[in-house]
Every structure is written in C-alpha cells, then in structure tokens.
Amino acid sequence: MMPKPAIARSVPPLFCPAALALLALAAVFFTPCGARGDEEKAKALLRGVEKKLNAAESFSVRFEYIDRMVQEPGMQRCLITADFDHEKILFHLDWPEGNVKMSCLYRDGEVMTYKEGQKDVKVMDVEMARGTFYTPIYDPRIIGLTDVKHVGDSISLALYLQRPGRFEAEKIEDGPDGQSRYRIVYTEESEFFKGEISNSYLVQEPSFHVESNIFKTTNGDAEPNLYIEIRNQYDDKISKVLPSVSTILRKQHGDLIFDSTTNLLEFTEKKFPDDYFSPKSMDLEMNSTFTDYRIHQITGYWNGHEIVDHWTDPNAADAAAESPPSRYLWFRVVCGIGSVLILLILFARMGRLKNG
C-alpha cells in the first residue's frame, strides 16, 4: 500500500476554524468599494459639511432668487433678506417686477406670514407652513444642498444623514489648492418613487464645500424618471459658509421642466436684539389682524407697537403720540381765562353790594 502524500495532511478541511479565520481576514483586507470603510468616510465628510454650516449660528444674508418654469413664459425674480439666530428665522421677500412684498417669521415652532397691503397676519404651525399654506421661509444654510426647501428642514435632513440607505465614498483627486475632492453616493429603495433613489455629492475637504448634488430616481429605465442637478460656486470673499452662486436644473423623463439660480449678495455675522424676531420686525400696517389658522380665529390686532385685543383708531393713536404739554395747552389756557373772568365778576358783584 502506497503511503498518502504528506501534503494531503497539511491541507485543513474547508470549514475548520483556521480556514474560517483566514476567510474573515480576507474579507477585511479585500473589502470592495462601497462597503463599510467607504460608508464611514462618506458619513464623516457629510458630517463635516453639517458641522461647518451649524457653526454659523447668527447672521444676516441677502440674496437674489430667480426661477423659471419651462411651460410658463417669463421668469420670477425675488430679492430676499434672511435673518437667522439659533433656529429663529425672519424673511423679507420682495418681487420687484410684481410689486409684491412679504414677511415671514419662524420662532418656537410657530410661523407668521404677512403680505403687504392685505392687513392679515397668518399664524400657523410648521406642518401647515409646509403644506396647506406653503410658506417661503427656511433655514438659509441649506441653500445649495437641496432643491426643495421647507421651514423646519435641518441640515442633517438635507444631507440624508437621517435616512436608512447606503453611503459610498470615492476620492476623485487631490487638487492643487490643497482641497481633496470626494464623490459621495447615497442610494435607497423608495416605495414612493417605486424604484431606487440616489444622491451623488461632490464634496471638498477640508473646506467642506459642496460643489454639486445630483438626485435621480430610476425603476429600471435607462432614463431617470426624475433628475435634479445642483451646482454651486464659492467665493470666500462673500461667504465661507454659503455658495455665492447655486443653480438647479430639474428634468422629468429627460425633459427640462424647471431651473433656478440663487445669487448671494451679502453675508454678515451679527447679533440681534432680544425682541428682534417678533412681529415688530415684520413691517406690519396698523390694525393688521392676527388670524390663527390652528383654531380658525382672529386672536388680535397690531396697534403699531404690540398685539392687542381690539381695533385701534389711527387718529386716537396720533393724539396719544403727542406730548402732554401740547395735548393740554389750549385746555389750560381756556381754563385760566375762565377763572380770571369768574373772579372779576365776583369782585364786581361784591362792590355793588357794598355801595348799595
């Protein structure tokens, strides 16, 4: 009988503990692109973007917003001043071509909107402002991250960091300016879109500028059902936080349906007075009503200084604004003359009595 080759004894069975350990090590060192290591890098980069934007806690920004619906003629242009202070937001909006001005205030989970000339302040909760009464107010720090901006949306939400899908990261290049560029891809199966959605970000490190964001929905078709492309340009002389120019293209089944441009005009870090984020800063007209749509009731009127429970007579307000000396001057003069005349009459009568 021939002896068994020695090598046969040195090969371990396929599922012995040593072989399983080797397979585990191989899985660690030969992890394909898009697995756990890349996911951690992707999330770290997006959290870097979030941290940079969250560091801007109190500021005022002015920007121009222009949008166009392809199926409708013309473009809409709006000049916006946005004040932000730790989640309190005040927007002043001006559509110069349409001669329309609007103010929107968000504080403590409550939204107020006022359109010049209507003398009606709508008071509502966030859900109403996002839906029934869509209100053009939002955290300005999400400009350049998403095409749909709602009050109450956080930076984390705009970056998909609260979603359950998959992240991948790929390094594109190390630029001559010292910035590394990464492509971050987020994918998720969506019941709403009946297919896969994906977000592809192009992010710089260490500036954490988001150069672009491309959103797509597909359900097996070669052409995306919905395609949204956001491109950002940065000018640190204007702002190190927000893009100086942000453009959006929206396509459906390959056809362009919408485009917009946001031009940053000014960004200033500042502190605001304690009562700044209040109706006092909304440029309200006298006797504007406050209608709370949560309870469908008028809850007050603006008297020029505060909310009161009654309508204010503008003439009475003007009289009340006068100083006390001017308000009572003529009354005092008349009273003084009357008193002198009464004394003279009394003295005259007393003289007649004596003579009589």
MOWO-V187116 format. One record per backbone hydrogen bond with DSSP energy under -1.0 kcal/mol. NH is the residue of the N-H (numbers start at 1). CO is the residue of the C=O. Records with the same first field share a line. If there is no record, write none. Layout:
NH: CO + CO
//
This chain:
16: 13
20: 16
21: 17
22: 18
23: 19
24: 20
25: 21
26: 22
27: 23
28: 24
29: 25
30: 26
35: 32
39: 35
40: 36
41: 37
42: 38
43: 39
44: 40
45: 41
46: 42
47: 43
48: 44
49: 45
50: 46
51: 47
52: 48
53: 49
54: 50
55: 51
56: 53
57: 55
59: 84
60: 268
61: 82
62: 266
63: 80
64: 263
65: 78
66: 261
67: 76
68: 259
70: 257
72: 69
76: 67
78: 65
79: 94
80: 63
81: 92
82: 61
83: 90
84: 59
85: 88
86: 57
88: 85
89: 106
90: 83
91: 104
92: 81
93: 102
94: 79
95: 100
100: 95
102: 93
103: 114
104: 91
105: 112
106: 89
107: 110
110: 107
111: 124
112: 105
113: 122
114: 103
116: 101
118: 115
121: 289
122: 113
123: 291
124: 111
129: 125
130: 126
131: 127
133: 128
135: 129
137: 135
142: 139
143: 140
145: 142
153: 150
158: 154
159: 155
160: 157
161: 156
163: 160
166: 187
168: 185
170: 183
172: 181
173: 181
175: 179
178: 175
180: 205
181: 173
182: 203
183: 170
184: 201
185: 168
186: 199
187: 166
188: 197
190: 195
195: 190
196: 218
197: 188
198: 216
199: 186
200: 214
201: 184
202: 212
203: 182
204: 209
205: 180
211: 202
212: 202
213: 230
214: 200
215: 228
216: 198
217: 226
218: 196
225: 217
227: 251
228: 215
229: 249
230: 213
231: 247
232: 211
233: 245
238: 235
239: 235
244: 233
245: 233
246: 262
247: 231
248: 260
249: 229
250: 258
251: 227
252: 255
253: 225
255: 252
257: 250
258: 250
259: 68
260: 248
261: 66
262: 246
263: 64
264: 244
265: 62
266: 62
268: 60
270: 58
276: 273
278: 276
281: 278
282: 279
287: 302
288: 285
289: 119
290: 300
291: 121
292: 297
293: 123
295: 292
296: 292
297: 292
299: 290
301: 308
302: 288
303: 306
308: 301
317: 313
318: 314
319: 315
320: 316
321: 317
322: 319
327: 323
328: 324
332: 328
333: 329
334: 330
335: 331
336: 332
337: 333
338: 334
339: 335
340: 336
341: 337
342: 338
343: 339
344: 340
345: 341
346: 342
347: 343
348: 344
349: 345
350: 346
351: 347
352: 348
353: 349
354: 350
355: 351
356: 352
//
